[in-house]
């Protein structure tokens, strides 16, 4: 990449969806630390439709996230933005879970065991088949908090700064990334009609429970783990994503012609 | 529409018959006790058994084993200065700390809304530290006496999250909430700080810091009416595997009495009971201290760690007492805790984080190696 291209690229606007529930500052800081200072907060649905790239750090609870998306009209705008899978998107945590059809996370946290009726439930954006469900707490601590590994199901240009290793048909990243969640997206494999396996970028197991730790299809990427909390490894993932969404074959060809 | 190479993925083979497992590693957390010094600056301190002010009658003039690093104020009852919070936290991040916990230990005296320096510490820290940050101290509803404005615990916590905290740690408020929960036989008001914060931010954003002290008893029957959970201690003194030490009169049992206000006040409730109550109310994690072990560099209180981690299904972070690498290995080998925390031994540069993790790996305990 030429210096000019690099400088131009670093000025590209990064649209950040902050709906006010939690620590978005770290995501902002991580984007800046990767060399992209032009971060713009999304405040209207129109800005979603006009964005060059969207990063959605979903923190808090599924219900509060979907409620805000719906109230502000972001859900409709997001579905349109994501419709063809050709516009770059990075969802983090709830930013991944909200892509699925729905979640078992109800309005009140589950220790209360309040069973709301179905009217209380807000569906997700429904881009990815499957429902987000809770970890079984009888044999493991819930929430799943801490550093766990990721197994690669796809090769992705976004991983250009990461160095997974392959042994016996399994490609795994040697460093752990940071997870903090009580709910997970189960893998629905190829035999099922509702399969989501083509979406899986990485999977992880927590005390034997396998689940989707990140997805990618086309330009839609989302992680259950927090790249902004995963040290250098996380920053490298973020940097890779931001860099390859604009760095294309056609540009390289143009540069070669000059 | 982007024209980059992002979408050029290709599938990798996955052996579905021989499913690979990944592993959640054990976490090493570094805590920084932060307060204002006599000049109004924020500094990192480390008090022995919660008595932060220096003892003025020190025979040899030494500050009880500090081996260097940072300035110290000696002998006039001043607060020990162990370096500025942001710089120190950044160093620990670089050295491999899995999480950083800031405890704002002055804030139970002065309201956190006015305590702008702590918010600035978070804002600055989050620019260069990309591992989880927890902040504790003063996470409760607060009335500004000057203006009469009442800030709810949720509003206080929200400020911390916006400033860059990932988790808030609740101490005294959680003990009172647990007492009410128990007294009312499990009625949830929905008004406790645990409930309000976790319902908006998720249970994973709420850590409960429990600060108990041992109360030795000769027999479990001694506390039967009160319902405190009694733990059996072991013979043989404090070896690394046992639940020692025994009581001063050879008592073989103890219960862990919770304290509030930085260990200053005892409450009539035990740590296990508090842990169960706060889990029910919506806590996601427990940071389990022990006043008796704090600053003693004799290891964690395994009996306490086991009693609590077996009583709840949320993760427990062991705290208080670490003095060397082996203490981390011991607590992970002998208890169910998911993480272990240290402060003084790192601040005094007696032990390095990398050294702790290498010892863990040598003992077969997985750690995140940076």
Boltz contact constraints between the chains, C-beta under 6 A:
constraints:
  - contact:
      token1: [A, 22]
      token2: [B, 161]
      max_distance: 6.0
  - contact:
      token1: [A, 22]
      token2: [B, 201]
      max_distance: 6.0
  - contact:
      token1: [A, 23]
      token2: [B, 161]
      max_distance: 6.0
  - contact:
      token1: [A, 23]
      token2: [B, 166]
      max_distance: 6.0
  - contact:
      token1: [A, 25]
      token2: [B, 126]
      max_distance: 6.0
  - contact:
      token1: [A, 25]
      token2: [B, 164]
      max_distance: 6.0
  - contact:
      token1: [A, 26]
      token2: [B, 126]
      max_distance: 6.0
  - contact:
      token1: [A, 26]
      token2: [B, 164]
      max_distance: 6.0
  - contact:
      token1: [A, 29]
      token2: [B, 126]
      max_distance: 6.0
  - contact:
      token1: [A, 29]
      token2: [B, 127]
      max_distance: 6.0
  - contact:
      token1: [A, 30]
      token2: [B, 130]
      max_distance: 6.0
  - contact:
      token1: [A, 60]
      token2: [B, 201]
      max_distance: 6.0
  - contact:
      token1: [A, 60]
      token2: [B, 202]
      max_distance: 6.0
  - contact:
      token1: [A, 61]
      token2: [B, 202]
      max_distance: 6.0
  - contact:
      token1: [A, 86]
      token2: [B, 1]
      max_distance: 6.0
  - contact:
      token1: [A, 88]
      token2: [B, 2]
      max_distance: 6.0
  - contact:
      token1: [A, 88]
      token2: [B, 6]
      max_distance: 6.0
  - contact:
      token1: [A, 109]
      token2: [B, 198]
      max_distance: 6.0
  - contact:
      token1: [A, 109]
      token2: [B, 203]
      max_distance: 6.0
  - contact:
      token1: [A, 109]
      token2: [B, 282]
      max_distance: 6.0
  - contact:
      token1: [A, 111]
      token2: [B, 280]
      max_distance: 6.0
  - contact:
      token1: [A, 111]
      token2: [B, 282]
      max_distance: 6.0
  - contact:
      token1: [A, 137]
      token2: [B, 313]
      max_distance: 6.0
  - contact:
      token1: [A, 141]
      token2: [B, 313]
      max_distance: 6.0
  - contact:
      token1: [A, 141]
      token2: [B, 315]
      max_distance: 6.0
  - contact:
      token1: [A, 143]
      token2: [B, 204]
      max_distance: 6.0
  - contact:
      token1: [A, 143]
      token2: [B, 284]
      max_distance: 6.0
  - contact:
      token1: [A, 145]
      token2: [B, 315]
      max_distance: 6.0
  - contact:
      token1: [A, 146]
      token2: [B, 24]
      max_distance: 6.0
  - contact:
      token1: [A, 146]
      token2: [B, 27]
      max_distance: 6.0
  - contact:
      token1: [A, 147]
      token2: [B, 25]
      max_distance: 6.0
  - contact:
      token1: [A, 147]
      token2: [B, 368]
      max_distance: 6.0
  - contact:
      token1: [A, 148]
      token2: [B, 22]
      max_distance: 6.0
  - contact:
      token1: [A, 148]
      token2: [B, 24]
      max_distance: 6.0
  - contact:
      token1: [A, 149]
      token2: [B, 22]
      max_distance: 6.0
  - contact:
      token1: [A, 151]
      token2: [B, 20]
      max_distance: 6.0
  - contact:
      token1: [A, 152]
      token2: [B, 12]
      max_distance: 6.0
  - contact:
      token1: [A, 153]
      token2: [B, 12]
      max_distance: 6.0
  - contact:
      token1: [A, 153]
      token2: [B, 14]
      max_distance: 6.0
  - contact:
      token1: [A, 154]
      token2: [B, 9]
      max_distance: 6.0
  - contact:
      token1: [A, 154]
      token2: [B, 11]
      max_distance: 6.0
  - contact:
      token1: [A, 155]
      token2: [B, 10]
      max_distance: 6.0
  - contact:
      token1: [A, 155]
      token2: [B, 12]
      max_distance: 6.0
  - contact:
      token1: [A, 156]
      token2: [B, 9]
      max_distance: 6.0
  - contact:
      token1: [A, 157]
      token2: [B, 5]
      max_distance: 6.0
  - contact:
      token1: [A, 157]
      token2: [B, 6]
      max_distance: 6.0
  - contact:
      token1: [A, 157]
      token2: [B, 8]
      max_distance: 6.0
  - contact:
      token1: [A, 169]
      token2: [B, 13]
      max_distance: 6.0
  - contact:
      token1: [A, 169]
      token2: [B, 15]
      max_distance: 6.0
  - contact:
      token1: [A, 170]
      token2: [B, 20]
      max_distance: 6.0
  - contact:
      token1: [A, 171]
      token2: [B, 12]
      max_distance: 6.0
  - contact:
      token1: [A, 176]
      token2: [B, 25]
      max_distance: 6.0
  - contact:
      token1: [A, 176]
      token2: [B, 368]
      max_distance: 6.0
  - contact:
      token1: [A, 180]
      token2: [B, 204]
      max_distance: 6.0
  - contact:
      token1: [A, 204]
      token2: [B, 22]
      max_distance: 6.0
  - contact:
      token1: [A, 205]
      token2: [B, 21]
      max_distance: 6.0
  - contact:
      token1: [A, 205]
      token2: [B, 22]
      max_distance: 6.0
  - contact:
      token1: [A, 216]
      token2: [B, 9]
      max_distance: 6.0
  - contact:
      token1: [A, 218]
      token2: [B, 7]
      max_distance: 6.0
  - contact:
      token1: [A, 219]
      token2: [B, 2]
      max_distance: 6.0
  - contact:
      token1: [A, 219]
      token2: [B, 6]
      max_distance: 6.0
  - contact:
      token1: [A, 219]
      token2: [B, 7]
      max_distance: 6.0
  - contact:
      token1: [A, 228]
      token2: [B, 130]
      max_distance: 6.0
  - contact:
      token1: [A, 229]
      token2: [B, 131]
      max_distance: 6.0
  - contact:
      token1: [A, 229]
      token2: [B, 132]
      max_distance: 6.0
  - contact:
      token1: [A, 231]
      token2: [B, 130]
      max_distance: 6.0
  - contact:
      token1: [A, 231]
      token2: [B, 131]
      max_distance: 6.0
  - contact:
      token1: [A, 244]
      token2: [B, 4]
      max_distance: 6.0
  - contact:
      token1: [A, 244]
      token2: [B, 5]
      max_distance: 6.0
  - contact:
      token1: [A, 244]
      token2: [B, 6]
      max_distance: 6.0
  - contact:
      token1: [A, 245]
      token2: [B, 2]
      max_distance: 6.0
  - contact:
      token1: [A, 245]
      token2: [B, 4]
      max_distance: 6.0
  - contact:
      token1: [A, 245]
      token2: [B, 6]
      max_distance: 6.0
  - contact:
      token1: [A, 246]
      token2: [B, 2]
      max_distance: 6.0
  - contact:
      token1: [A, 246]
      token2: [B, 4]
      max_distance: 6.0
  - contact:
      token1: [A, 247]
      token2: [B, 4]
      max_distance: 6.0
  - contact:
      token1: [A, 248]
      token2: [B, 3]
      max_distance: 6.0
  - contact:
      token1: [A, 248]
      token2: [B, 4]
      max_distance: 6.0
  - contact:
      token1: [A, 248]
      token2: [B, 5]
      max_distance: 6.0
  - contact:
      token1: [A, 250]
      token2: [B, 3]
      max_distance: 6.0
